[in-house]
Amino acid sequence: TKRFDFLIGTNFSEQAEAITRQCVRYLADEKCTRLGVIFPGGGALPRLVASSLERLEIPHNDGLGHIVPGIFESTEWQAWIELQRAPRLNSFLHFLNALPDPSLVSPKISRQDFEKILRESYKEVLLDDLELLREFCAARVDDKSQSVAEALRALPFLPPRATLAQFLEQTHAALAHLHWKQHTLELANVGRDWWQRLDAKFSRALFLRWLDETAVTSDSARSAAGDHPYARVQLLTVARAQNQEWSHLILAGWNEGAWPPPAGAEFARADEIHAFNRSVQQLNKRAARQGSHGEGHISVRENHSLYLGPGEQRVIALHQFDALVESATEGVTLAASLVQEDAPERFWNPSECLTELYLKTRGGPLTQTTLKNLQHATALLPKPAAVVTDVEQTLIAFNTRRDSSKPAGEYDYALRSNESYRPVPKLSVSDLERMVSSPAIIWMKRYLGIEAPKDAVNPWAATTGKWVHHWLANIIEAGNGRIFSAFPSLTEIDKRIRLAADERCAALRRLCDLLGKVVPDWWNSGWLNARYLARHLGAKIGGAKGWEWIATELAVGREGAVKIADGVELELHGQVDLVLAQNDAPSFAGQKIWIVDYKTGSTKELKTSDLHDNLVKGTTLQLGLYALAMRERGAAEVSVSIISLAVKNVGPQLSVVDLAPHTDVFADLAEMQFTGVFGMKGEIRPAFVYSAPYPLATLQIDNDILEDKWALTHPALVLEKEEWETW
């Protein structure tokens, strides 16, 4: 007697597991000579079933296969199309990173160096044009920049306008440069002899659109386990499974709308649809005649054909289903999902074929309660032990990160406390400053080597600061190996700033003139703003009294670790914007030093009040580290200041003596650096302030929990006053 089974999975994944388990059960039956897994059509479900069979090493014939991208659907080809459409920095970097072998573009320089040089060049030029960036790199003297310029110069680009023959010729040249031989052969088949019929010139965008839509090489493929045409297990569509002998059948994906296939969406009124169906019947009657076998035998007239409307197609589909069920000799299984795949919150009814067959074989209706009972009774493949362990480990991490009674551990951006630490990273002063506000981001940067891409939408703020600092560094003459230079006059400071700023503008104009381009007005506006800022800050420095010697862009941290207190050291490196001294000397020993940090924003001057909280927030931390580094180099007195548009009184604002009561802050930073235990702090995506994005997907944790864990992990880095108390 033929046995009927019904399997209900929550979704396609569960349904695929249930179908695979049923396949194993059928194959264990000695009467199973040929097993068909029949699908209404292609999609995710047949792919999941084929993957499950492959995982269990069950040979089968995957008659549906899955679509695999060809060479014209690959990431590198799509990136090349986009590069030709808009030859800009981001499109080129996307193309470079998409190449499996970046040496195709330049064998002399690595991908990372190539990207770094181009991004640095863009920050200097601030014009997103590959030609300008190429010439800017060519004007530099270092070998890596020269290699970048050579690679960009050798890379073929399509002209803005040309004939089809010219575009195809340039495309073949570009493909030959990249050694894409297969692309060239396929493109020759695509182009055929069209270039001989079209001699008009048209735009590059139109050619690339035609090329993108015409060049298609996607194909159907299947795994090695599914490439057995004579295997007992056959994965087929309904149409291909007709007129074959089966011992067992599994009809998969039998939900509403799957079989019979839904009729075409005729956007018409109900009376129009009925009229159309009547006209179809009349047309079919005209095309039919009595057959040679007499009454009841209908055949089609010569030079005529029957029109299969929605009604006729539905009848054929139902007949195919009935024929399939009858063709199985031993067992038939029907499988369906409980919820819709694209809308998991919506219940998905089984198809009418499944419902009628259930009523016929079980003698009762298929209600929603019955469906849920079937879903609970449906057996799935056993889960591997490792998967269960991974899920449990995820739960452990989830709960540990939200336990406010314990300090940061291995799940909170921290190394394990078993003393198997990696080498202590030498941190920049900027990283140390961000460690107190975004410790998790710095931990991932230093220990995992990852960081989120920088926001390149508006680079003017960063570039303005870089220009201003560079121009202010030129206010002194070359030191000839000496630390300090004579303090120039106010007039000389302004003159040197203007010369450096004007040279930046002149260099870009020369590049644009070389390529026949025009410097945009918005670029001139941004440059004038930076020039004004530099002159304004230079005028403030020029008004300082009592300091005869200065040094600019002084490197710190090269001499070794900076001693904070007995047994407390920080490995750091940085660069001081400006150092002023009263005497010229070959070292800082015994000197009275004043450190100045330029700020192009509206940063206020430093104050001794609330110094602990300002260090913990990071606003004063950078200058505090510079002051400690200068003291380590032997300076007798060290003062620090911020100079910005908002600072009115130019003079020392804090001294290293003011930092003495707050040694515990720097000691806690040193402990973070030595142990690698950072922790997490602050909101991931705050609503009202800017925050650097996380390079890895990270779940938000309640801020109160984070503050409690931070206080247990780094007690010295906790604010003494609440934010609202400082308003």
Secondary structure, DSSP 8 states (H G I E B T S, - for coil): --EEEEEEESSHHHHHHHHHHHHHHHHTSTT-S-EEEEESS-SHHHHHHHHHHHHTT--EEESS-EEE--GGGSHHHHHHHHHHHS-SHHHHHHHHHH-S-GGGT-TTS-HHHHHHHHHHHHHHH----HHHHHHHHHTS-SHHHHHHHHHHHHS----SEE-HHHHHHHHHHHHHHTT-HHHHHHHHHHHTTHHHH----EEHHHHHHHHHHH----EEE--STTB-TT-SEEEEETTTTTT--EEEEEE---BTTTSS-------S-HHHHHHHHHHHHHHHHHHEEE-TT-TT-EEE-TT------HHHHHHHHHHHHHHHHHHEEEEEEEEEESB-SS-TTSB--B-HHHHHHHHHHHSS---HHHHHHHHHH-------HHHHHHHHHHHHHHHHHT-TTS---TTSSB--SSS-------EEHHHHHHHTT-HHHHHIIIII--------S-THHHHHHHHHHHHHHTTS---TT-S-EE---HHHHHHHHHHHHHHHHHHHHHHHHHHT----HHHHHHHHHHHHHHHHHHHHHHT--S--EEEEEEEESTTS-EEEETTEEE-EEEEEEEEEESS--SS-TT-EEEEEEE-SS------STTHHHHHHHTTTHHHHHHHHHHHHTT-SEEEEEEE-TT--S-S--EEGGGGGGGHHHHHHHHHHHHH-B----S-SS-SSS-----SS------HHHHHHHHHHH-GGGS-SS-GGGG-
